[in-house]
Amino acid sequence: MKKYIALFLLVFLSSCQVTETIHLNHDGTGKIEINELRDEHSYMQLMGENYSKEEVFRDTTYVFQDLITKHSETFSRLPASEKAIFQKFGTVKVHIKKSSFEKEFRTTITQNFTKIEQVADLYKTEEYADDIENNYALVAEEHYYSVNYAFDGSVFKRIVKITDSIELKKQQDKIEGYKTQVSKFKITQPYILKYHFSRNIKTVSNPKAKISEDGKSLELKFQIADCLVNPESTNLEVILE
């Protein structure tokens, strides 16, 4: 299992593109979408001759609440603290498509919100879904940071916090090792934030952010491995006019 996880992380870090998109309305309602797409050129380099032998097809959509309902017996035995975590994911929708024939491997996670503070820590969605389906202990997850958002009507914040400094160090060492392994390849691993607002942007805390011509949207690019080594580098504050 550990070898499998290590291979998965190596492939994910080296051949995935992640885009996080938020549409935030004037009244604080909106929608968030996280799109994880496998970059085929990068993946081909890593897999070599095994790339053409791949035979996979899966196209499925689910709402997280459906999993809670389906596995209600397991869910009912959880402590109240864990129930509260899972329930925050209730309205999260997941679409997974894996097609070796079409060469499309994509996972799209979406959630509508009335207040952005209600948004779940969406990067944990698939692991938490796996926990419910297989009755795994939530405390066994190796998460070391959290992602949350806030909006007071004028100031938007993306808030990333380190939750386990020991696990952070472990993952930093692993990721540096993976980066060394794939350094000989020409790979693509962008991590992109795309935020759309109903009013003009006055200031952005990260000077690398590109503001659109109409002044109401921004785009900010990172590299996935860099974000995992230093998650707090993706913190952001946007002040609207």
C-alpha contacts under 8 A as a table, 3 or more apart, distances in Angstrom:
res1	aa1	res2	aa2	distance
1	M	4	Y	5.01
1	M	5	I	6.20
2	K	5	I	5.06
2	K	6	A	6.11
3	K	6	A	5.08
3	K	7	L	6.22
4	Y	7	L	5.15
4	Y	8	F	6.16
5	I	8	F	5.01
5	I	9	L	6.18
6	A	9	L	5.22
6	A	10	L	6.20
7	L	10	L	5.06
7	L	11	V	6.22
8	F	11	V	5.22
8	F	12	F	5.98
9	L	12	F	4.97
9	L	13	L	5.88
10	L	13	L	5.37
10	L	14	S	6.13
10	L	178	Y	5.89
11	V	14	S	5.17
11	V	15	S	5.73
11	V	16	C	7.63
11	V	43	Y	7.08
11	V	46	L	7.45
12	F	15	S	5.58
12	F	16	C	5.37
12	F	38	R	7.98
13	L	16	C	6.33
13	L	178	Y	7.93
13	L	189	Q	6.80
13	L	224	I	6.41
13	L	225	A	5.98
14	S	42	S	6.89
14	S	43	Y	7.50
14	S	182	V	7.16
14	S	187	I	6.24
14	S	188	T	6.83
14	S	189	Q	5.93
15	S	38	R	5.75
15	S	39	D	5.17
15	S	40	E	7.27
15	S	41	H	7.96
15	S	42	S	4.98
15	S	43	Y	5.19
15	S	187	I	6.51
15	S	188	T	6.07
15	S	189	Q	5.83
16	C	36	E	6.67
16	C	37	L	5.64
16	C	38	R	4.49
16	C	39	D	5.52
16	C	188	T	7.19
16	C	189	Q	5.33
16	C	190	P	7.48
17	Q	35	N	7.95
17	Q	36	E	5.73
17	Q	37	L	5.10
17	Q	38	R	6.17
17	Q	39	D	6.50
17	Q	188	T	7.28
17	Q	189	Q	5.20
17	Q	190	P	5.15
17	Q	191	Y	6.10
17	Q	224	I	7.90
18	V	34	I	7.04
18	V	35	N	5.60
18	V	36	E	4.55
18	V	37	L	6.39
18	V	189	Q	7.80
18	V	190	P	6.40
18	V	191	Y	4.82
18	V	192	I	6.25
18	V	224	I	7.78
19	T	33	E	7.99
19	T	34	I	5.72
19	T	35	N	5.15
19	T	36	E	6.64
19	T	191	Y	5.87
19	T	192	I	4.67
19	T	193	L	5.94
19	T	194	K	7.30
20	E	32	I	7.32
20	E	33	E	5.81
20	E	34	I	4.50
20	E	35	N	6.47
20	E	191	Y	7.93
20	E	192	I	6.18
20	E	193	L	4.92
20	E	194	K	6.10
21	T	32	I	5.68
21	T	33	E	5.15
21	T	34	I	6.37
21	T	193	L	6.07
21	T	194	K	4.67
21	T	195	Y	5.69
21	T	196	H	7.88
22	I	30	G	7.33
22	I	31	K	5.82
22	I	32	I	4.44
22	I	33	E	6.47
22	I	194	K	6.46
22	I	195	Y	4.86
22	I	196	H	6.10
23	H	30	G	5.36
23	H	31	K	5.38
23	H	32	I	6.52
23	H	195	Y	6.20
23	H	196	H	4.82
23	H	197	F	6.29
24	L	28	G	6.16
24	L	29	T	6.10
24	L	30	G	4.67
24	L	31	K	6.85
24	L	195	Y	7.75
24	L	196	H	6.13
24	L	197	F	5.15
24	L	198	S	6.81
25	N	28	G	5.36
25	N	29	T	5.40
25	N	30	G	5.63
25	N	197	F	6.25
25	N	198	S	5.48
26	H	29	T	7.42
26	H	153	G	7.35
26	H	197	F	7.54
26	H	198	S	5.49
26	H	199	R	7.46
27	D	153	G	7.52
28	G	114	T	6.39
28	G	115	K	5.47
28	G	116	I	6.82
28	G	151	F	7.13
28	G	153	G	6.91
29	T	112	N	7.80
29	T	113	F	5.57
29	T	114	T	4.17
29	T	115	K	5.47
29	T	116	I	6.96
30	G	112	N	5.89
30	G	113	F	5.47
30	G	114	T	6.55
30	G	115	K	7.68
30	G	116	I	7.43
31	K	110	T	7.21
31	K	111	Q	5.80
31	K	112	N	4.33
31	K	113	F	5.99
32	I	110	T	5.64
32	I	111	Q	5.50
32	I	112	N	6.47
33	E	108	T	6.91
33	E	109	I	5.60
33	E	110	T	4.36
33	E	111	Q	6.69
34	I	108	T	5.72
34	I	109	I	5.10
34	I	110	T	6.42
34	I	122	L	7.78
35	N	106	R	7.12
35	N	107	T	5.87
35	N	108	T	4.54
35	N	109	I	6.49
36	E	106	R	5.60
36	E	107	T	5.12
36	E	108	T	6.35
37	L	104	E	7.82
37	L	105	F	5.95
37	L	106	R	4.51
37	L	107	T	6.60
38	R	43	Y	7.30
38	R	104	E	7.30
38	R	105	F	5.42
38	R	106	R	6.42
39	D	42	S	5.57
39	D	43	Y	6.17
39	D	188	T	6.87
39	D	189	Q	7.92
40	E	43	Y	4.98
40	E	44	M	5.89
40	E	103	K	7.09
41	H	44	M	5.19
41	H	45	Q	6.57
41	H	187	I	7.54
42	S	45	Q	5.38
42	S	46	L	6.65
42	S	185	F	7.82
42	S	186	K	6.95
42	S	187	I	4.74
42	S	188	T	6.14
43	Y	46	L	5.18
43	Y	47	M	6.20
43	Y	51	Y	7.86
44	M	47	M	5.26
44	M	48	G	5.84
44	M	51	Y	5.75
45	Q	48	G	5.54
45	Q	185	F	6.89
46	L	182	V	7.99
46	L	185	F	7.86
47	M	50	N	5.45
47	M	51	Y	5.31
48	G	51	Y	5.79
49	E	52	S	6.23
49	E	53	K	7.41
50	N	53	K	5.12
50	N	54	E	6.62
51	Y	54	E	5.68
54	E	100	S	6.12
55	E	99	S	7.88
55	E	100	S	5.64
55	E	101	F	7.52
56	V	98	K	6.41
56	V	99	S	5.57
56	V	100	S	5.23
56	V	101	F	7.77
57	F	97	K	7.50
57	F	98	K	5.23
57	F	99	S	4.50
57	F	100	S	6.49
57	F	101	F	7.83
58	R	96	I	7.17
58	R	97	K	5.47
58	R	98	K	4.97
58	R	99	S	6.47
59	D	95	H	7.48
59	D	96	I	5.70
59	D	97	K	4.40
59	D	98	K	6.43
60	T	95	H	5.81
60	T	96	I	5.40
60	T	97	K	6.59
61	T	93	K	7.31
61	T	94	V	5.55
61	T	95	H	4.31
61	T	96	I	6.34
62	Y	66	D	7.00
62	Y	67	L	8.00
62	Y	93	K	5.86
62	Y	94	V	5.42
62	Y	95	H	6.68
63	V	66	D	5.48
63	V	67	L	7.25
63	V	90	G	7.14
63	V	91	T	6.39
63	V	92	V	5.73
63	V	93	K	4.41
63	V	94	V	6.26
64	F	67	L	5.34
64	F	68	I	6.70
64	F	89	F	6.13
64	F	90	G	5.05
64	F	91	T	6.34
64	F	92	V	5.57
64	F	93	K	6.36
64	F	94	V	7.68
64	F	129	A	7.15
65	Q	68	I	5.00
65	Q	69	T	6.21
65	Q	87	Q	7.53
65	Q	89	F	7.32
65	Q	90	G	4.33
65	Q	91	T	6.41
65	Q	92	V	7.76
66	D	69	T	5.08
66	D	70	K	6.01
67	L	70	K	4.99
67	L	71	H	6.00
67	L	129	A	7.18
67	L	132	I	7.19
67	L	133	E	7.24
68	I	71	H	5.31
68	I	72	S	5.61
68	I	75	F	6.46
68	I	90	G	7.94
68	I	132	I	7.19
69	T	72	S	4.92
71	H	74	T	5.51
71	H	75	F	6.20
71	H	132	I	6.87
71	H	133	E	6.77
72	S	75	F	4.83
72	S	76	S	5.87
73	E	76	S	5.25
73	E	77	R	6.84
74	T	77	R	5.57
74	T	78	L	7.04
74	T	132	I	7.22
74	T	135	N	6.59
75	F	78	L	5.47
75	F	83	K	7.11
75	F	132	I	7.17
78	L	82	E	6.21
78	L	83	K	6.19
79	P	82	E	5.53
79	P	83	K	6.35
80	A	83	K	5.02
80	A	84	A	6.19
81	S	84	A	5.29
81	S	85	I	6.60
82	E	85	I	5.09
82	E	86	F	6.35
82	E	138	L	7.37
83	K	86	F	5.23
83	K	87	Q	5.99
84	A	87	Q	5.12
84	A	88	K	6.43
85	I	88	K	5.50
85	I	89	F	7.29
86	F	89	F	5.40
86	F	90	G	6.91
86	F	128	Y	7.47
87	Q	90	G	4.98
88	K	91	T	7.65
88	K	118	Q	7.29
88	K	119	V	7.44
88	K	120	A	5.69
89	F	92	V	5.28
89	F	119	V	7.96
89	F	120	A	5.65
89	F	122	L	7.87
89	F	125	T	7.44
91	T	111	Q	6.27
91	T	112	N	7.50
92	V	109	I	6.93
92	V	110	T	5.78
92	V	111	Q	4.80
92	V	112	N	7.81
93	K	109	I	5.74
93	K	110	T	5.26
93	K	111	Q	6.35
94	V	107	T	7.16
94	V	108	T	5.76
94	V	109	I	4.62
94	V	110	T	6.58
95	H	107	T	5.74
95	H	108	T	5.17
95	H	109	I	6.56
96	I	105	F	7.87
96	I	106	R	6.00
96	I	107	T	4.52
96	I	108	T	6.51
97	K	104	E	7.04
97	K	105	F	5.66
97	K	106	R	5.30
97	K	107	T	6.36
98	K	103	K	7.87
98	K	104	E	5.95
98	K	105	F	4.36
98	K	106	R	6.43
99	S	102	E	5.36
99	S	103	K	5.59
99	S	104	E	5.30
99	S	105	F	6.12
100	S	103	K	4.73
100	S	104	E	6.71
100	S	105	F	7.77
101	F	104	E	7.94
109	I	122	L	7.33
111	Q	119	V	7.10
113	F	116	I	5.96
113	F	118	Q	6.48
113	F	119	V	6.63
114	T	118	Q	7.52
115	K	118	Q	5.66
115	K	119	V	7.75
115	K	151	F	7.96
116	I	119	V	5.52
116	I	149	Y	6.06
116	I	150	A	6.06
116	I	151	F	6.73
117	E	148	N	7.00
117	E	149	Y	5.55
117	E	150	A	5.41
117	E	151	F	7.54
119	V	122	L	7.64
119	V	148	N	7.20
119	V	149	Y	7.40
120	A	148	N	7.46
121	D	124	K	6.04
121	D	125	T	7.35
121	D	146	S	6.60
121	D	147	V	5.58
121	D	148	N	6.47
122	L	125	T	5.16
123	Y	126	E	7.62
124	K	127	E	5.49
124	K	128	Y	6.10
125	T	128	Y	5.23
125	T	129	A	6.11
126	E	129	A	4.99
126	E	130	D	6.16
127	E	130	D	5.02
127	E	131	D	6.22
128	Y	131	D	4.86
128	Y	132	I	6.41
128	Y	138	L	7.55
129	A	132	I	5.32
129	A	133	E	6.26
130	D	133	E	5.13
130	D	134	N	5.98
130	D	135	N	7.99
130	D	136	Y	7.62
131	D	134	N	5.39
131	D	135	N	5.39
131	D	136	Y	4.51
131	D	137	A	6.72
131	D	138	L	6.71
132	I	135	N	5.15
132	I	136	Y	6.71
136	Y	140	A	7.70
137	A	140	A	5.52
137	A	141	E	7.69
138	L	141	E	5.85
142	E	167	E	6.93
143	H	146	S	7.93
143	H	163	T	7.71
143	H	164	D	7.42
143	H	167	E	7.45
144	Y	162	I	5.82
144	Y	163	T	5.02
144	Y	164	D	4.57
144	Y	165	S	6.83
144	Y	167	E	5.77
144	Y	168	L	5.59
145	Y	160	V	6.77
145	Y	161	K	5.41
145	Y	162	I	4.25
145	Y	163	T	4.88
145	Y	164	D	6.83
145	Y	168	L	7.99
145	Y	231	P	7.10
146	S	160	V	5.57
146	S	161	K	5.41
146	S	162	I	6.62
146	S	163	T	6.75
147	V	158	R	7.23
147	V	159	I	5.79
147	V	160	V	4.67
147	V	161	K	6.86
148	N	158	R	6.11
148	N	159	I	5.08
148	N	160	V	6.45
149	Y	156	F	7.44
149	Y	157	K	5.51
149	Y	158	R	4.72
149	Y	159	I	5.64
150	A	155	V	7.96
150	A	156	F	5.75
150	A	157	K	5.09
150	A	158	R	6.80
150	A	159	I	7.67
151	F	154	S	6.98
151	F	155	V	5.59
151	F	156	F	4.47
151	F	157	K	6.37
152	D	155	V	5.70
152	D	156	F	6.99
153	G	156	F	7.75
154	S	239	I	5.94
154	S	240	L	5.20
154	S	241	E	7.18
155	V	237	E	6.97
155	V	238	V	5.73
155	V	239	I	4.58
155	V	240	L	6.21
156	F	237	E	5.71
156	F	238	V	5.06
156	F	239	I	6.45
156	F	240	L	7.98
157	K	235	N	7.56
157	K	236	L	5.64
157	K	237	E	4.53
157	K	238	V	6.40
158	R	234	T	7.69
158	R	235	N	5.30
158	R	236	L	4.97
158	R	237	E	6.46
159	I	232	E	8.00
159	I	235	N	5.41
159	I	236	L	7.00
160	V	231	P	6.67
160	V	232	E	5.30
160	V	234	T	7.07
160	V	235	N	5.66
161	K	231	P	7.68
161	K	232	E	6.34
162	I	165	S	6.48
162	I	168	L	7.70
162	I	231	P	7.59
162	I	232	E	7.40
164	D	167	E	5.45
164	D	168	L	6.19
165	S	168	L	4.88
165	S	169	K	6.36
166	I	169	K	5.32
166	I	170	K	6.54
167	E	170	K	5.01
167	E	171	Q	6.19
168	L	171	Q	5.20
168	L	172	Q	6.04
168	L	229	V	7.65
169	K	172	Q	5.02
169	K	173	D	6.30
170	K	173	D	5.36
170	K	174	K	6.40
171	Q	174	K	4.98
171	Q	175	I	5.99
171	Q	228	L	7.95
171	Q	229	V	7.28
172	Q	175	I	5.19
172	Q	176	E	6.15
172	Q	228	L	7.50
172	Q	229	V	5.10
173	D	176	E	5.31
173	D	177	G	6.39
174	K	177	G	5.14
174	K	178	Y	6.33
175	I	178	Y	4.94
175	I	179	K	6.12
175	I	225	A	6.82
175	I	228	L	7.88
175	I	229	V	7.08
176	E	179	K	5.09
176	E	180	T	6.40
177	G	180	T	5.20
177	G	181	Q	6.43
178	Y	181	Q	5.02
178	Y	182	V	6.43
179	K	182	V	5.41
179	K	183	S	5.90
179	K	225	A	7.76
180	T	183	S	5.19
181	Q	184	K	7.47
182	V	185	F	5.53
183	S	186	K	7.69
189	Q	223	Q	5.74
189	Q	224	I	5.75
189	Q	225	A	7.79
190	P	221	K	6.66
190	P	222	F	5.85
190	P	223	Q	4.75
190	P	224	I	5.92
191	Y	221	K	5.78
191	Y	222	F	4.96
191	Y	223	Q	5.35
191	Y	224	I	5.30
192	I	219	E	6.95
192	I	220	L	5.69
192	I	221	K	4.52
192	I	222	F	6.23
193	L	218	L	7.91
193	L	219	E	5.58
193	L	220	L	5.12
193	L	221	K	6.46
194	K	217	S	7.32
194	K	218	L	5.82
194	K	219	E	4.62
194	K	220	L	6.71
195	Y	217	S	5.58
195	Y	218	L	5.43
195	Y	219	E	6.63
196	H	216	K	6.08
196	H	217	S	4.37
196	H	218	L	6.71
197	F	200	N	7.25
197	F	201	I	7.84
197	F	216	K	5.29
197	F	217	S	6.01
198	S	216	K	6.43
199	R	215	G	7.89
199	R	216	K	5.66
199	R	240	L	6.30
199	R	241	E	6.56
200	N	214	D	7.57
200	N	215	G	4.95
200	N	216	K	4.51
200	N	217	S	7.91
200	N	240	L	5.79
200	N	241	E	5.61
201	I	204	V	7.53
201	I	211	I	7.85
201	I	215	G	5.71
201	I	216	K	5.63
201	I	217	S	7.40
201	I	238	V	7.01
201	I	239	I	6.19
201	I	240	L	4.51
201	I	241	E	5.97
202	K	238	V	7.56
202	K	239	I	5.46
202	K	240	L	4.99
202	K	241	E	5.23
203	T	238	V	5.90
203	T	239	I	5.25
203	T	240	L	7.07
204	V	207	P	6.74
204	V	209	A	7.18
204	V	236	L	7.34
204	V	237	E	5.90
204	V	238	V	4.65
204	V	239	I	6.53
205	S	236	L	5.89
205	S	237	E	5.26
205	S	238	V	6.52
206	N	209	A	5.86
206	N	236	L	6.58
206	N	237	E	7.83
208	K	220	L	6.55
208	K	221	K	7.97
209	A	218	L	6.27
209	A	219	E	5.61
209	A	220	L	4.56
209	A	221	K	7.59
210	K	218	L	5.35
210	K	219	E	5.19
210	K	220	L	6.34
211	I	215	G	5.94
211	I	216	K	7.34
211	I	217	S	5.75
211	I	218	L	4.33
211	I	219	E	6.60
212	S	215	G	5.16
212	S	216	K	6.50
212	S	217	S	5.29
212	S	218	L	5.87
212	S	219	E	7.97
213	E	216	K	7.94
214	D	217	S	7.46
215	G	218	L	7.96
222	F	226	D	7.23
222	F	227	C	6.99
223	Q	226	D	5.35
223	Q	227	C	6.38
224	I	227	C	5.17
224	I	228	L	6.33
225	A	228	L	5.17
225	A	229	V	6.22
226	D	229	V	5.14
226	D	230	N	6.10
226	D	231	P	7.81
227	C	230	N	5.06
227	C	231	P	4.75
227	C	232	E	7.66
227	C	233	S	6.62
227	C	234	T	6.87
228	L	231	P	5.27
230	N	233	S	5.71
231	P	234	T	6.01
231	P	235	N	7.94
232	E	235	N	5.44
